[in-house]
């Protein structure tokens, strides 16, 4: 299955690039970082903001990947490869763009950041540990953003103007509800910025992987039963 998904994911990546559907989410993300982060801000706090902002952007990439292909071309591809594999290919492409953004924002915030933790923090965390925590948190948010986009798009929602409000609602819930992997990971970075004690979010990362795998499989199975 994985070997068959790879070419479909590359195809959807090329579609996003050629259609320029990758550009609006990217520009929105850059704007969020420019508005929310000032050069010289403590690194951990900036990484927390950058990771949290990745959630809605990742959901946006899912919508772009699912809509980048003309209906006639998509129908031909579905007939050749099957609706489930085509849908997983689109989700994989959205995840790939989100992960590239995750790595890029960590590098950019490292370059623009000041001290690792807040000036009043008692601990003095190493830069490498802070960057790894920021990257893992960003990956958690990218995974869950793709999940939110998958649950708020076709074939789960087949029509009506509800996709964007549902996606935004899911994103907000993932960020604020206690127990959510995104909430735990981002809150951990914010707390680390205050205390200087960094805990790597391996637990939230594992849970995010499991949730996306289960949600993606469910949505792909629904795509197979609900032709578009």
C-alpha positions as CSV (number, residue, x, y, z in Angstrom):
1,X,0.0,0.0,0.0
2,X,2.8,2.5,0.9
3,X,4.6,1.9,-2.3
4,X,1.4,2.7,-4.2
5,X,0.7,5.8,-2.2
6,X,4.1,7.3,-2.9
7,X,3.6,8.1,-6.6
8,X,0.1,9.5,-5.8
9,X,1.6,11.7,-3.1
10,X,4.2,13.0,-5.5
11,X,1.5,13.6,-8.1
12,X,-0.5,15.7,-5.6
13,X,2.6,17.6,-4.5
14,X,3.2,18.5,-8.2
15,X,-0.4,19.6,-8.5
16,X,-0.1,21.9,-5.5
17,X,3.1,23.4,-6.9
18,X,1.8,23.9,-10.4
19,X,-1.6,25.3,-9.3
20,X,0.1,27.7,-6.8
21,X,-2.4,26.4,-4.2
22,X,0.6,26.0,-1.8
23,X,1.2,29.8,-1.8
24,X,-1.7,31.3,0.2
25,X,-1.2,29.0,3.2
26,X,2.5,29.7,3.1
27,X,2.0,33.5,2.9
28,X,-0.6,33.4,5.7
29,X,1.9,31.4,7.9
30,X,4.7,33.8,7.2
31,X,2.4,36.7,8.1
32,X,1.4,35.1,11.4
33,X,5.0,34.6,12.3
34,X,5.9,38.2,11.3
35,X,3.1,39.6,13.4
36,X,3.5,37.3,16.4
37,X,7.3,37.1,16.7
38,X,9.8,39.9,17.1
39,X,13.5,39.5,16.5
40,X,15.2,38.8,19.8
41,X,12.2,37.2,21.5
42,X,13.0,34.1,23.6
43,X,13.3,31.1,21.4
44,X,11.1,28.7,23.3
45,X,8.1,31.0,23.3
46,X,8.5,31.8,19.6
47,X,8.7,28.1,18.8
48,X,5.4,27.6,20.7
49,X,3.7,30.3,18.7
50,X,5.1,28.9,15.4
51,X,4.0,25.4,16.2
52,X,0.4,26.4,17.2
53,X,0.0,28.5,14.0
54,X,0.9,25.5,12.0
55,X,-2.4,23.8,12.9
56,X,-4.7,25.9,10.7
57,X,-2.2,26.1,8.0
58,X,-1.9,22.3,7.7
59,X,-5.6,22.0,7.6
60,X,-5.6,24.6,4.8
61,X,-3.1,22.5,2.8
62,X,-5.5,19.5,3.0
63,X,-8.2,21.6,1.4
64,X,-5.8,22.8,-1.3
65,X,-4.6,19.3,-2.0
66,X,-8.1,17.9,-2.4
67,X,-9.2,20.8,-4.6
68,X,-6.1,21.2,-6.8
69,X,-7.1,18.7,-9.4
70,X,-9.9,19.2,-12.0
71,X,-12.9,17.0,-11.4
72,X,-12.5,15.1,-14.7
73,X,-8.8,14.4,-14.1
74,X,-9.6,13.3,-10.5
75,X,-12.3,10.9,-11.8
76,X,-9.8,9.3,-14.1
77,X,-7.3,8.9,-11.4
78,X,-9.8,7.5,-9.0
79,X,-10.9,4.9,-11.6
80,X,-7.3,3.9,-12.2
81,X,-5.9,3.9,-8.6
82,X,-9.0,3.7,-6.4
83,X,-10.6,6.4,-4.3
84,X,-8.9,5.4,-1.0
85,X,-5.4,5.5,-2.4
86,X,-6.0,8.8,-4.2
87,X,-7.3,10.4,-1.0
88,X,-4.4,9.2,1.0
89,X,-2.1,10.6,-1.6
90,X,-3.6,14.0,-1.3
91,X,-3.4,13.9,2.5
92,X,0.3,12.8,2.3
93,X,1.0,15.7,0.0
94,X,-0.6,18.1,2.5
95,X,1.5,16.6,5.3
96,X,4.7,16.9,3.3
97,X,4.1,20.6,2.8
98,X,3.3,21.1,6.4
99,X,6.4,19.2,7.6
100,X,8.6,21.4,5.3
101,X,7.0,24.5,6.9
102,X,7.7,23.0,10.4
103,X,11.4,22.6,9.7
104,X,11.6,26.0,8.0
105,X,10.0,27.9,10.8
106,X,12.2,26.2,13.5
107,X,15.3,27.3,11.5
108,X,13.9,30.8,10.9
109,X,13.0,31.3,14.6
110,X,16.4,30.1,15.7
111,X,18.0,32.6,13.4
112,X,15.8,35.5,14.7
113,X,15.5,34.4,18.3
114,X,17.2,35.8,21.3
115,X,17.8,33.9,24.6
116,X,16.5,30.3,24.7
117,X,14.2,30.9,27.7
118,X,12.6,34.0,29.3
119,X,15.1,36.2,31.2
120,X,13.5,35.3,34.6
121,X,13.7,31.5,34.0
122,X,15.7,29.6,36.6
123,X,16.9,26.9,34.2
124,X,19.3,27.3,31.2
125,X,18.3,24.9,28.6
126,X,20.6,24.0,25.7
127,X,19.8,25.4,22.3
128,X,19.8,22.0,20.7
129,X,17.2,20.7,23.2
130,X,15.0,23.7,22.7
131,X,15.2,23.3,18.9
132,X,14.3,19.6,19.1
133,X,11.4,20.3,21.4
134,X,10.2,23.0,19.0
135,X,10.5,20.7,16.0
136,X,8.7,17.8,17.6
137,X,5.9,20.2,18.7
138,X,5.6,21.5,15.2
139,X,5.4,18.0,13.8
140,X,2.6,17.3,16.4
141,X,0.7,20.3,15.2
142,X,1.3,19.5,11.5
143,X,-0.1,16.0,12.0
144,X,-3.2,17.2,13.8
145,X,-3.8,20.0,11.4
146,X,-3.9,17.5,8.5
147,X,-6.3,15.4,10.6
148,X,-8.5,18.4,11.1
149,X,-8.5,19.2,7.4
150,X,-9.3,15.6,6.5
151,X,-12.3,15.4,8.9
152,X,-13.6,18.8,7.7
153,X,-13.4,18.0,3.9
154,X,-14.7,15.5,1.5
155,X,-15.8,12.8,1.7
156,X,-16.8,13.4,5.4
157,X,-18.5,16.7,4.4
158,X,-19.9,16.3,0.9
159,X,-21.3,19.7,0.4
160,X,-22.4,23.0,1.8
161,X,-20.3,25.9,3.2
162,X,-19.4,24.0,6.4
163,X,-15.9,22.8,5.7
164,X,-14.0,25.9,6.8
165,X,-16.0,26.6,10.0
166,X,-15.7,22.9,10.9
167,X,-11.9,22.9,10.3
168,X,-11.4,26.1,12.3
169,X,-13.5,24.6,15.2
170,X,-11.5,21.4,15.2
171,X,-8.2,23.5,15.2
172,X,-9.3,25.6,18.1
173,X,-10.4,22.5,20.1
174,X,-7.1,20.8,19.4
175,X,-5.2,23.8,20.7
176,X,-7.3,24.5,23.8
177,X,-8.8,21.3,25.1
178,X,-6.7,19.7,27.9
179,X,-5.5,16.3,26.9
180,X,-5.1,17.2,23.2
181,X,-1.6,16.3,22.0
182,X,-1.3,19.8,20.4
183,X,-2.4,21.5,23.7
184,X,0.1,19.4,25.7
185,X,3.0,20.0,23.3
186,X,2.5,23.7,22.9
187,X,1.8,24.3,26.6
188,X,5.0,22.4,27.3
189,X,7.0,24.9,25.2
190,X,5.3,27.9,26.8
191,X,6.0,26.5,30.3
192,X,9.6,25.7,29.3
193,X,10.0,29.3,28.2
194,X,9.0,30.4,31.8
195,X,10.9,27.9,33.7
196,X,13.9,27.0,31.5
197,X,13.1,23.3,31.9
198,X,12.4,21.6,28.6
199,X,10.5,18.2,28.3
200,X,10.5,16.7,24.8
201,X,6.9,15.9,23.7
202,X,7.4,12.3,22.7
203,X,4.0,11.2,24.2
204,X,2.0,13.9,22.3
205,X,3.9,13.0,19.1
206,X,3.1,9.3,19.4
207,X,-0.6,10.1,20.1
208,X,-0.7,12.5,17.1
209,X,0.7,9.8,14.8
210,X,-1.9,7.3,16.0
211,X,-4.8,9.8,15.7
212,X,-3.8,10.8,12.1
213,X,-3.2,7.2,11.1
214,X,-6.7,6.1,12.4
215,X,-8.4,9.2,11.1
216,X,-6.7,9.0,7.7
217,X,-7.6,5.4,7.3
218,X,-11.2,6.1,8.3
219,X,-11.6,8.9,5.8
220,X,-9.9,6.9,3.0
221,X,-12.3,4.0,3.7
222,X,-15.2,6.4,3.5
223,X,-13.9,7.8,0.2
224,X,-14.1,4.3,-1.1
225,X,-17.7,3.9,-0.1
226,X,-18.9,7.4,-1.0
227,X,-17.9,8.1,-4.6
228,X,-17.3,11.7,-5.5
